[in-house]
Amino acid sequence: MRGYGRSARMRFVCGRYVVLALMLGACTVAGPPPSAPPPDLGPSDPILELRPISAGAEARAAQLFARAEEAFRAGRLVEAREFTAEIVSEYPAAAVSARALLLNARAAGDAGDATAADTASQRYLELLPADDPRIASVRLLQAEAFTDDAAVRVDRLMRIPAGAPASDLARAMVLARGAADMLEPEELEAARANTPSDAALSWVLDVRAGVAALEAGDERTASQLAQLALDSGATGLDQALARGLLRGQLPEGRERMTTLTIATVLPIGGPPALADYAALVAEGIEVAAAEVLGDRFDVTITARDDEADPARTASLVAELEEESVWGVIGFLEDAALEAAGQARDRGLPLVSPTARSASRGGEGVYSLEGPDPQAAASVAQYAADQGYLRVSIVHSQAPESVEEADAFELAMQSLDIPVVGRFAYAVGATFFEEQIIGARNALRRDEIAALRLSEDDTLHAELLEPVALFLPIPSEDVEFVAPQVAHYALDTLAIDILGTSGWTDPRVLEELDSRHTTGVVATAAVGLELGSPGSLAFQDAYERHFQRSLVSPVPALGHDAALLLLEALRGRPRSSAQVREAFEALRDVEGATGIFSVVGGRVVRLTKLVYIDNGTLVPIG
């Protein structure tokens, strides 16, 4: 029994050892529990130059970077840029070199230096692999720097690749939509052409290019672009716009291109000199049709030749009034414009660049030339300001000259300055002795009476009162009148010469001996001078359109006549009456030959008072 007991105990003890051994063995097989994976710290910072660097240089670079970060957070952008620039240039092998470059870009962007921010950012991007998630945030930095250049902003945003972080894409989408909305159709096409194939937001451009295509009437291209946008992942509003384009619908506030037809009636088959002039006018009209209203209007020109025959002019205008034209430009001579105006039944608007008889053509007949009563009244005010005691007037019997003389005399009456005589000469006259002597004697007679002298007394210039002769005459008469005014020595009697814009016509100043115009005070059109913004813009448009140099001033006249008509059509009027209403509401339209407004149914240029000094116009006041 004891033996059995020992045996049993031994078995029990041995059993416990077996169990323990099994447990220990199991623990040995399983091993320690696995540790947690290390946190994802993202891609490592690049280094500008991979080469050895001393511990001291590394420490100095780190110190500079810490100071740069502190300056940046405090808004001391100049300091931040200086510290980071030093790291980039002096310690390019430092661990913080690329981070310094990126901080330099951010500081430059915040300081408004878009070019520097863009350049530094681009250098940083070149350090990153193609799939680096930081690319999107750096592209955003570039885009946000260009606050005033939508095209460049779009370009940088379109370089954000698909797969970029969602938060970056959300910011980029907002910026891309806003910038793309500012681009013209041709700019959109250029941006699309430069967009990489892996761009995450290419659909932003596709949708807007589709809208522009549908506005221009190109439904097929609009549908293709809309489908491309949807296939590329267009979301939100852009997705809705794309689906609308597939149905032929434009977004609210956008309209399809408007097709407008205007006409010209010019003496292309007339006398050679007039025909050549008309051809140049037609060139200016063509440029205006192509340029003035932009891509959302398709302007076509119906050209007619009246062969310088007023009867044929009237017939052509009557025919055009039956067609779908919104206005007619041409009528270089007074007889043509009058005949055209009287041939209409429904008030088709007519615009001449050169005729002076618009008022005799009826309602809705306009010309860039003609009387300017306001300019004449401004000369009267100048006469009052200068203290002239009396004035005489010499003018042509042409209605336009008469109207300016009337306006001047009326203004002088309101200013209590006497007009002591008006002397008119026949249209086409070349000798003006009677009128000039008559005006001189009228002024001299009143002078003598005012000074209580007799006819035999000698008049000394220093005793004479300030008086003037006003000559509101057309430019073609100035070349004959001015030398004769000088010949009769009005200046020896201290008689000043006043005039209107005929005296300051560029052709007059170029062709007439300057001694005949020096000292004259007259009105001059603002914007007519060489190098004015309007003339330079027209020159650029002309040379771009025809691919040749502009060598004549004549096309500018045709351009400006068409400019006014097209501006009146910009609001898409639906009747001739509405066109006339819009035309007569035009104000301060800058063209190649001046700044135009329509006042009281007539086109007038903005003018200023000038003193003519050896062919140069010197502004007064």
HELIX and SHEET records of a PDB file:
HELIX    1   1 ARG A    2  ALA A   30  1                                  29    
HELIX    2   2 ALA A   55  ARG A   73  1                                  19    
HELIX    3   3 LEU A   77  GLU A   90  1                                  14    
HELIX    4   4 SER A   97  ASP A  110  1                                  14    
HELIX    5   5 ALA A  114  LEU A  125  1                                  12    
HELIX    6   6 ILE A  135  ALA A  145  1                                  11    
HELIX    7   7 ALA A  150  LEU A  157  1                                   8    
HELIX    8   8 ALA A  166  ALA A  180  1                                  15    
HELIX    9   9 PRO A  185  ALA A  193  1                                   9    
HELIX   10  10 SER A  202  GLU A  215  1                                  14    
HELIX   11  11 GLU A  219  ASP A  231  1                                  13    
HELIX   12  12 GLY A  236  LEU A  246  1                                  11    
HELIX   13  13 PRO A  272  GLU A  291  1                                  20    
HELIX   14  14 PRO A  310  GLU A  322  1                                  13    
HELIX   15  15 ASP A  334  GLN A  342  1                                   9    
HELIX   16  16 ALA A  358  ARG A  360  5                                   3    
HELIX   17  17 PRO A  373  ASP A  385  1                                  13    
HELIX   18  18 PRO A  399  SER A  414  1                                  16    
HELIX   19  19 GLU A  433  LEU A  451  1                                  19    
HELIX   20  20 ALA A  461  LEU A  463  5                                   3    
HELIX   21  21 SER A  475  HIS A  487  1                                  13    
HELIX   22  22 LEU A  490  LEU A  493  5                                   4    
HELIX   23  23 SER A  501  THR A  504  5                                   4    
HELIX   24  24 PRO A  506  GLU A  511  1                                   6    
HELIX   25  25 SER A  514  HIS A  516  5                                   3    
HELIX   26  26 PRO A  533  PHE A  546  1                                  14    
HELIX   27  27 VAL A  554  LEU A  569  1                                  16    
HELIX   28  28 SER A  576  PHE A  583  1                                   8    
SHEET    1   A 5 PHE A 297  ASP A 305  0                                        
SHEET    2   A 5 THR A 258  LEU A 266  1                                        
SHEET    3   A 5 VAL A 328  GLY A 330  1                                        
SHEET    4   A 5 LEU A 350  SER A 352  1                                        
SHEET    5   A 5 VAL A 365  SER A 367  1                                        
SHEET    1   B 7 VAL A 419  TYR A 425  0                                        
SHEET    2   B 7 ARG A 390  SER A 396  1                                        
SHEET    3   B 7 VAL A 467  LEU A 471  1                                        
SHEET    4   B 7 ILE A 495  GLY A 499  1                                        
SHEET    5   B 7 VAL A 521  ALA A 525  1                                        
SHEET    6   B 7 THR A 607  ASP A 613 -1                                        
SHEET    7   B 7 THR A 616  PRO A 619 -1                                        
SHEET    1   C 3 VAL A 589  GLU A 590  0                                        
SHEET    2   C 3 ILE A 595  VAL A 599 -1                                        
SHEET    3   C 3 ARG A 602  ARG A 605 -1                                        
END                                                                             
